[in-house]
Amino acid sequence: MFKGIKDHLKKSNETYFSHVIWAFKAGFRLVWAGIASFIHGIFPNLFPGTAAKTVIDLYHERLVDHPNKDYEEYIKEYEKW
C-alpha cells in the first residue's frame, strides 16, 4: 500500500500534505457543486451553471498539464466516448 502511495505522489510531483490539501479542497468544492445542483434542480433560477463551472475549473486547475501522465490517458479514454 505504501509503495502505491509513494508511486502516485512521485508521478504527481507532490508531497503527501500538498496532495491531502488539494484533495480536501477539491472534494469540498465537488460536494458544494452537488448540493448546488440539487437546489438548482428544484429552483432553476438558483445556482445556474455552478456544478458545470466547478468541474470545468477543477479540470483546468488540476488536470491540464498535470505532471502525472496517467491523467492524459484518462482524458483520451473519455474523449473516445
C-alpha positions in Angstrom: 0.0 0.0 0.0 2.7 2.5 0.9 4.6 1.8 -2.3 1.4 2.7 -4.2 1.1 6.0 -2.3 4.7 6.8 -2.9 4.4 6.0 -6.6 1.3 8.2 -7.0 2.9 11.1 -5.2 6.1 10.8 -7.3 4.1 10.7 -10.6 2.1 13.7 -9.4 5.3 15.6 -8.2 3.6 16.3 -4.9 4.3 15.8 -1.2 1.8 13.9 0.9 0.5 17.0 2.6 0.1 19.1 -0.6 -1.8 16.2 -2.0 -4.1 16.0 1.1 -4.8 19.7 1.0 -5.6 19.6 -2.7 -7.8 16.5 -2.4 -9.8 18.0 0.5 -10.3 21.4 -1.3 -11.4 19.6 -4.5 -13.7 17.3 -2.5 -15.4 20.2 -0.7 -15.8 22.0 -4.0 -17.4 19.0 -5.6 -19.7 18.4 -2.6 -20.8 22.0 -2.8 -21.3 21.6 -6.6 -23.5 18.6 -5.9 -25.6 20.5 -3.3 -25.9 23.5 -5.6 -27.0 21.1 -8.4 -29.8 19.6 -6.2 -31.0 23.1 -5.3 -30.8 24.2 -8.9 -33.0 21.2 -9.9 -35.7 22.4 -7.6 -35.2 26.2 -8.1 -33.8 26.7 -11.6 -33.1 30.3 -11.0 -30.6 29.5 -8.2 -27.0 28.4 -8.9 -27.2 28.2 -12.7 -24.0 26.7 -14.0 -22.4 26.2 -10.6 -21.8 22.5 -10.9 -20.6 22.7 -14.5 -18.3 25.7 -13.8 -16.8 23.9 -10.7 -16.0 20.8 -12.7 -14.5 22.8 -15.6 -12.5 24.9 -13.1 -11.1 21.8 -11.4 -10.2 20.2 -14.7 -8.3 23.3 -15.9 -6.7 23.9 -12.5 -5.5 20.4 -12.0 -5.6 18.1 -15.0 -4.4 20.3 -17.9 -0.6 19.9 -18.0 -0.6 17.7 -14.8 2.8 16.0 -14.3 1.1 12.6 -13.8 0.8 11.4 -17.4 -1.9 8.8 -16.3 -4.4 11.7 -16.4 -3.6 12.2 -20.1 -4.7 8.6 -20.7 -7.9 9.1 -18.6 -8.7 12.2 -20.7 -8.0 10.4 -24.0 -10.3 7.5 -22.9 -13.1 10.0 -22.0 -12.7 11.7 -25.4 -13.3 8.4 -27.2 -16.9 8.3 -25.8 
